[in-house]
Amino acid sequence: MEIRAVTDEDREFVMGLEHHVDDGGYVIWEGNQRIGIMVHCILWGTIPFMNLLYIRERYRGRGFGREAVLCWEKEMRDQGYRMVLVSTQVNEGAQHLYRKLGYVDCGGLVFHDTPFDQPMELFLRKVLGDKEG
């Protein structure tokens, strides 16, 4: 597996999965196949926040999501960040992956009875140590 920054050649693939990817986007590759995307930003100039990790369905359950998160954490640690945030809706299974990787719940947003009505968005955090894991 390899993670590369989104290029012009990746735009069609990325836009087919998510229309709001900018400079913080990565394409996840397995061999010569694009299998997913990851999007992050830096909140308040201090905390990396992964707001999207998407692995195409036929590649799920094979460890690609785990490997992508660990790779992103290493990159953030190498850049000097000490903590990262992720989010997922409470009805999605990704929260279990994040918890297995050492993330802990740190809040949520609820938009019931608004134009953005959806399940609660769960936020999880992880303090990055000096070593992986």
N, C-alpha and C positions, 0 to 999 in steps of 0.2 A: 504494500500500500504506500502511496505517496500523496502528499498534500501540496498543492501549488496555488499561488495567487491566481485569481480569475484573470484571464486574458481576453482579448477581443474574440479569439477563436472559441472561447468557452461561453460567450454570451447567450447563444441560442439555447444551449443545454441549461444554463443557470436560470434564464428567464422562463423556461418551461417548468421549473420547480418553484421559483420564488421571484417575484417581480421587483423586490426592493433590495437588491444586492448592490453595494457600492464598493469602495476601495477596501473594506474590511472583509471581503469575500474570498473564500478558498474553494477549489474544486478538489474532491477526494477521488483519487485514481486507484484502480487495481489493474496492473498491467497497462494495456492501452485503452481501458474502458473508464469513462467517467461514471462513478458510482454514487456520488453524493456531493453535497455542498455544506460549508460551514461559514457562518457569518458572525463577526464580532465587532465591537466598538470599544472605545475607552470612555467610561463614565467619569465625569468630573475631572478628566485628565489624570486619574489615578487608579481606576479599577477596570481591568478588562472584563467585558460582559459578552458572553456568547449568547446571542439571541436566536440563533438557529443552527441546528445540526440536523441534516436530512440525509439519510441513506436510502437509496432506492430499495423498494420492498424485496426484490429478489436477492439482495445482498445483506439483508438484515439477519441478525442472529449468528454472524460469523466473526464477530469481534472488531469489525471495522469502526463502529461508533466509539468503542472503548479506545482503540488505538488512536483515532482522530482526536479525542479529548485529551489523552495523555500527551500527544504531540503538541497540541495547542498549549497545554499547561507548561510544557518544557520551554516552548518559545516565549511564553509570557514571563516565566521565571528567568530565562536568559536575558530578557530585556529589563530585568530589575523589578518586576511587579511582585508583590508579596501576597496578593489575594486575587481570586477570580470569582466571578458570578456567572450563573447560568439561570435560565428559566424554562419552564415547560408548563403546559396546562395540566391541572390536576387529574384530568381524565386520560392523559397520555402515559405510556409506559416508560418514557425516558427518565422519569424521576428515580426509577429503580436502578438504572444504569449509573446515574450520578451518585446515588447513595452508596452503591458498591465501590465507587471510586473515591469515597471519603467526603463527599459534599454533605452539608447539613442545611436543613431548612432555615431560612432567615426572613421570610415574609411572603406576602402575596397581595395581589390586586384583584378586586372584584368589581365588575362593571355591570351588574344586573340592572335591568330596567333603564338601559341607556342605548344609544345607537350602536355601541360596541359590545352588546350582551354576548357573553361567552363564559365557559367554565373559568374558575379562578386561575390566574396565572401565578404559579408557585416559583419563588426565587430560592436558589440554593447557593451557598458560598463554600469556598475552600481556601484555607490558608496554605500558601505554597511554602514548603520547607526547602532546605538546601539540596535535598535529594529527591528523586522521582518517587511518586506514590502518595 
